[in-house]
Amino acid sequence: MSWHPSPDFDYDQLRNLDVYGARGDKIGSVDQVLTDTTSNKHYLLVKAGPLGLGTEDYYIPETAIDMVGQDRVVIDKTEDQLKSSGWTKPPR
């Protein structure tokens, strides 16, 4: 499954949605949506950790989004894959 937003999709709609991994594990929630103005690519700043306290930040590229629902975003990575993805640093 792969998510294909319309060209005029408002990425701010994703703020505060819960983010789930490929196995259905809750990872955190979308704190911000960042846009690389050079490439026009979007990144979800996801605050992860117990009780949504944001002990870890992940910058998840829009290409990793599998599905966007009314109350959640599902990505194509498991929590373990996300931890080893290198997505803990802001995009340049």
N, C-alpha and C positions, 0 to 999 in steps of 0.2 A: 504494500500500500504506500502511496506517496501523495503528499498534499500539494495541490497546485492552486495557489490563491489567484484571484483575478488581479489584473494590473492595478486596479484602484483600491485594493484591499487596505483597510485601515488597521495597521499592525498594533495600534494602541488598544484595540479591542482585546488583545491577548494579555494585557496587564492584569495582574492579580489572579489569573487562572492557575489552577494546579497543573503541575507537569508530571506525567507518568512515563516510565520506561517501557521498553518493548515487552517486558514480562508482567506488566501491570503494577509494578512497584512505584509508589509515589516518591518522587525525587525532591520536589519542592514547589515553589510557585514563582510565577513571572513577576519580577520586581520592575523591570524596565524593558523597553525594546529600543535597541541601538541600531542606527543606520550608518553604514559606511558610505559616505557621500561620494567617494570615488567610484566604487563598484555598484552602489545602490543595493547592497546586500544587507539583510537584517539579521540581528543577533538578539536572542532572548537572554537577558540577564536573569538567571534563575538563582534564587536564594534557597539553598538546600540545608537540611539539618533537622534535628528533632524539634517538633512543634513549630516548624517554620521559623526558627530563630535565625536562620541564615548563617550557620557556622561555616559554610562553604559557598563560594560563588562560582557559577558556571556560565560561560558565554556560549550559548548553543546556537549554531548557525541555522538559518531557516531551512537549509537543505536537509537537516536532520529531522524535521517535523514530518511525522507520518499522518497525523490527523488532528484536526481542531474541532472540538465539540463545544457545546454550549457552556460547559463548566470545566473543560480540561484541554490540555495539549498533550498529545502522545508523541514521543520521539522514537526513532529507530534504534536506540541504544539501550542496553540494560544499564543498571546503576553501576555495575562493575566496569563495563566498557566506558561509561562516562568518566569514571574516576581516572582511567588511564588514557583518556582522549587528548589531554593537553589543553582542554577548553577552560582552564582556570584563570587564564590571563585575558585581558581585554583585547579585542581585535585591533590591529594597527591600521 
